[in-house]
């Protein structure tokens, strides 16, 4: 079996020197990506400083200065006692420079920024100091404030901002000239390299904060699925969902967790993350939760009742509910799903697909992969209507209570999911819905569309915790 993570790591042109320090590898990759065209170099400086800047800039990596003597072995300029910036972007004729200090795992230091500024001012009349750091680190602002207190203004940029700008740049230029396509390819390689780096650092717990952000789901016909990238996307997407006030308010999922679940889990041909919907429960398998799945074929949002859920009244509710209650609840979800974004095909517009799944499985031993013993899966349109081209067969819903009761009666490992799928092939006419950064807003709507199932499990008389 091909290891998709290994393939992704090996094929990236910027990931060839894993023994080097993380900051140095990322700086080197950034320099080569930004230097892929003069236009990109100049536009990148404008983005960093957020103002007009001289055009025709050049780039140098880890130099003691553009005109000063080379660095001594200890990392300082010989006889000057000055530190070395990670990048210089400069235009000598205009007396302009932007010196960049990049931090990924190491702390940002006030004195280092101050000395970068002093050294740059010796050579350029228009000297600017930029600090690049992960988002979510508490101490970096102290270093920036300390430098400014000593008379060294610092432009502080977070890596996710840079990542997002470069991703948008690549997307907007990949259909232009061959030179622009080369630029876009190198930028895409750099962004993928950042994803790989972040995933490795997060899994090894070597980094605080984040260096990328959610920019949409890129997989489909033209972009094959990759495990490392999928895990990175899941982290960013579920982080956004956990922070969503729309999901956490009293009318939605009031006990939804805010903290990440930990390691991203494997899923059938993909990866998944979990958002617990009950407070005071340490393990996702013991509580009601939202499962977010990214596979080679689709993105799923599912409200899951796991086998070992601590509140057994959920299973009693599922088994005891009347067929009319099932029909009403599933019909509400179908109507909610119909309000989600649809494809622009005017003849037969297609939207996300709501579904229900009952799964019976077993494990050969603790820690082993699950073995499926039986699966019942149907589109909700088949029982509640409202789906173009789908025949309504109410008998699907008639078997639910009895089937679940029999499976539970023999203590079989059982899981129930009601979910909504965004299938890549359904969106071949308009990849925009999946590939835009605002797909995360669509994800919030998808989770809210499942709320009738959550309410169904709470009533009658079933406590939320």
N, C-alpha and C positions, 0 to 999 in steps of 0.2 A: 504493500500500500504506500502511495506517495504521501510524504509528510508535507502538507501544504505550508506549514510554518517554516520548515527548512528551505523549501523552494523559494518562498518570498524573501527570506533572509539572504540566500545565496545569489539571487538574480538581481538584487538592487545594486546599482553601480557604486553607491556611496557607502555600502556596508561591507567593505573589503578589508578593513583593518580593525577587527574587534578588540585587539589588545591595546589600542590607543585609548587615551583618556576620553571620556564621553564628550566633554566640552570641546576638545580639539577636533574630534570626529565631526561633530555637528557644525562647528565653525568652518572647517574645511569644506564640508558639503554645501553649506550656505554660500560661501564665497564662489564656488564653481557654478552653482545654480544661478546666482544673481549676475555673475559675469558672462552668462550665456549670450547676452546681447547688450549693446550700449543703452538701448532704450529701457531695458529692464533695470540695469544698474541705476540709471538716473531716476526712474520712477520709484525704485525702492527707497532711495534717499528721501525723496519727496514724501513718501508714505511714512517713513520713520519719523521725520522731523515735522510733518504736517504743515509744510509751508513751501513756497517756491525756493528752489535751490539751483546752483549753476549746473548746466548740462556738461556732458563730456567727462564724467568722473572716472577715475581708475580705482582698482581694488588691490590691496596687499594684505596678506595674512600675517599675523603675529610678528610684526616688524617693530623695531625700537623707534622707528620714525621714518618718514619718507626721505629725509635728507641727513639724519644723524648717523652716528657710527653703529655697527651691528651690535647685537646683544652679547653680553658676557655669558659664560656658561651658567651662572646663577640666575639667569633670567632678567637681569637688569642691564641697562645701558652702561657700558664700561665707564667708570668714573662719574656717572651721573646719578646713580642711586634711584633710577626711575623705572617704573613697571612698564610692561609691554601690553598694549591693547590686543585683543583677539583679531580685530579687523580695522584697517584704515580704508575709508572711501574718501577720495580727495580729488581736487582740481587745483594744481599748483598755480596756474596762471590767474585764477580767480581768488587765490589765497583762502580756499575753502577746504575744510575737512570734517568728516564725521567719524569719530573713533568709537568702536563698539566693543563692549565687554559682555561676553556671553557666559551665562551661568545656567547649568542644568541640575547638577547634583551638589556642586560646591556653593558655599554661601557668598552672597554679594558683600563686598567690603568697602567701607567709606574711603579709606586711605588709598585704595587702588583706583577708585574713580577720581579722586582729587589729583593724584599724580598723573593719570591719563590726561586730565584737563590741562595741567601745568605744562606737560610735554607738548601737547598739541598746540597750545598758544605760543610756544616758542617758535613754531614753524609756520603757523597760519594765523591770519588776522580774523578769520571767521571759523572758529573752532567749536565743535559740538560734541558732547559726550552722550552716548546712548548706552543704556543698560538693558539687556535682554534676559528675562528670568521666567521661570514657570509661573503659571497662575496658581494662587492659593497658598503661597508661602508667606508667613506672617512677618518674618524679620527683614525682608528685602526693603520695605519702605523706610526702615530705620537707617539703612546704609545710604539710601538716596537722600533722605532728609539731612543726614550728617554731612554729606558732600556739599549740599546746597548751603548749609550753615557755614561751611568753610569757603564759600565763594565760588563753588563749582556747580553751575546749573547742570542738571541731568535730565535727559529725555528718557523716561522709563517706559519700556514697551514689554508687554507680556507675550510669551511665545505663542499662545493660541491666536492672538491678533495677527502675528506674522504668518502663521500657518494658514489662517482663513484668507488673508490677502493674497498669498501665493496660490492657494487653491482656486480662488476666483480669477486670478490672472491667467492661470493655465487653461481654465475652462473658456475664457473669453478670447483666447488667442490661438486655440488649436485648429481653427479652420481657416487661418490666414495663409501667409506665404510660407515657403519651406523653412525660412529662417525663424519665423514665429513658431512653427511647429516644433523645430528643434528646441527653442526656448521652452515651449510648453512641456515637451517630453522631459527635459532636465528638471524643470520645476516639479512636475509630477513625481519624478524619481526622488527628489528631495523630500517632498511631503510624505511619500510612502516610507522613506527612511526615518522621518520623524515618528511616524506611527509605529514602526518596528522598534525604534529606540524606546519610545514611551512604554510600549507593552512589555518589553524586556525589563525595564527599570521598575515598573509597577509590580510585576510578578516577583521580582527579587527584592522588592521593598527598598530600593536604592534611591528613590526620588520622592520628594514631597511636592505635591501640586501636579499640574498637568502642562503639557507643551503642545497639545493639539486641541481641536474642538470639533463638534459634530457639524459636518458640511453636507449631509445627505447620504443616501445609500447608493453607491456607484455600481453595484453588481447588475449584470444583465448580459445581453447578447455581446456587447463590445468589451465588457470588463468581467473577466472570470472571478469567481468567488475565491477569496483567500482567508484562511482562518485567522491569521494575526490581525489583518485589517478589520475583519468582522468583530473580533473581540474588542478592538479599540473603539469601533463605532458603538458597540453595545455599552461600553463604559460611559461614553459621552452622552448617549441617548437616555440611558436609565438615570444618569446623574441629573439630567434636565427634568425628567419625569418626577423624580423624588422631590425636587425643589418646586414643582408646580403648585401654586396656590389653588388653581382650579381643581386639582385632584385631591388636595389635602383638606379642603374645606368641609364643613359639617354636612353639606348636601351631597358629597361625593364619597371619598374614602377617608373619613376623619382620623383613623388610626394608622394611616400609611406611614411606613418608616421613612426616615431621612438619610440614614447611613447606608453606604454600599454593602452589598451582600458578601463581598470578598472576591474570591477567584471566579472568573467566568467559567461556566460549565460547558461541557460538550453536549451536543444535541444531534439528532439524526441528520447527518450531512450538514451540520452547522454548529452554532454556538448559542447559548442562552444566558440570560441573567434574570434575577428574581427580585420583586419588590414586595416585601411583606405588608399585609394589610391589617395585621393585628399587632398591638403593642405588647411588650413583655414576653415575647416569644423569641428565643435565640436562634432557632433552626427553622429554615423555610419549610422543611418537610412536615413541620408540626403546626402550620397555620395556613390560612387562606392567603393566596398571593397572586400577583400579576406576573406572568411569565412573558418575557420579551425574547423573541427568537429571530435570528438572522441565519438563513440557509442559502444554498446555491440557487434556490428557486423563488424564495419569498421572504417577507417579513411578517411575523405573527405577533399579535398581542392577545394573550389569553388570560382569563380569570380561572384559576386552578383550585380545585378541591383535592388536596393530596390524600393518599391512603391513610397516613398517620396523623391527620389533622387533630389537634388537641380537643377542639370543640366538636364532639361527636354529634351534636344536634344538627350540624350541617348535613351529615349523611342521613339522619332521620328525616330532615325536611325534604331532601331529595327523594327519598323512598315513599314518604307519606303524602306528598303533594298530589293534588287532583290534576287530572289531565287538562282541565280548563286553566289551571294556574300555569302549567307548563306552556300551553298554547299562548296565553296572554303574555308571559314573560319573553318567550322567544320571538313573538310578533313585535314586541317593543324594540328588541335588539335589531331586528330586520329593518324596522322603520328608522332607528337611529343610524344604522349603517348606510341607509339610502341617502342620508343627509351629508355623508362624508364626500370628499372630493371624487369626482368621476373623470374618466378619460374624455377627451374632446371629440370623440367619434360621435357625430350627430345622429347617425342611423341607429347604432346600438351602443350607447354609452355604457361603459362598464365601471363598476366601483369595487371597493374592497369586499371580500367575500366572508360573511359571518358563518360560523360553523359550530358544531358540537362534536365532542369526541369522548367516548368511554374506553378506557384502556385497562386491560388485565395483564399483569406481567409477574415475573419472578426473577430472583437473582440466585445464581449458583453458590455464591459465597459473598461475604461482606466486602464491599469495594468493587465487585464485579459489575460489568455492564448489564443493563436490564435486558431480559429476554421477553419479548411480547408473546403472550398466549392468546390474546383475542382483542380485536379493535372494532368498535362501532363508530363510524364517522359519517356525518351527513351535513350538507349545506342547509342552513336554516330556512332558506327559500323553499326547500322541498317539503317543509311542514307548515310554514307560515305564509308562503307566497311572497310576492313583492320582488322576485328576482326574475329578470327577463329570460325567457327560454327555459325556465325550470318548471317541471310539472309538480304540482302539489300532491303529495301522498301522505295523508295524515297518519297512516299506519306506522310511520317511522317513530312518531312520538308515543304511540300507544304501547310500544314495547319497553319504554324507558324505565318506569317504576319497577316492573317485574324483573327485568334484566338486572338492574342495580341491586335489588333485594336478594336475588339468588347468588350473585357474585359475592356480595358482602356476607351472606349467610355462611358460606364455606371459608370465610376469612381470606379470600384471595386479595392480593395486592391490587387495589383499584384506584384509578385516578379519573377525575371528571374535569374536562376543559370546555369552556365556552369561549370562543375567540373570533378574531377578525384577521383575515389574511390579505396582504398586499402582494399579489403575485406578479413577478417581473414581466412575464409574457403578456399579461393583461394590459401592460402599460407601454407596449412597444411603440405606440404612436406618440407618446408624450412623456418620456423618461423624467421630465421636469419634476413631477410630483414626488418621486422618490429621491432624486438627485439634488434637490435644493436644501439649503440649511433649514428652511422653515418646515421641512417634513417633521421636525420635532413637534411643531404645533399640531400637525395632523395626528401625530402619535398621541398627544393629550386627548384629542377628540375621540380617537379610537378607544382609548381606555374608558372615557366617559360613556361611550356608546354601550359598554358592557355593564353599566351600573344596574340595569334591571335584574341581572343575575345575582349581583351582590345583595340587592334588596330582597329578592326571592329567598335567598339563604337566611336572611335575618328574621323573616316573618313566617309564621306568627310566633312571637315570644321567644325568638332565638337571640341571645345577647351578642353584641358585636365582639366582645372579648371573652 
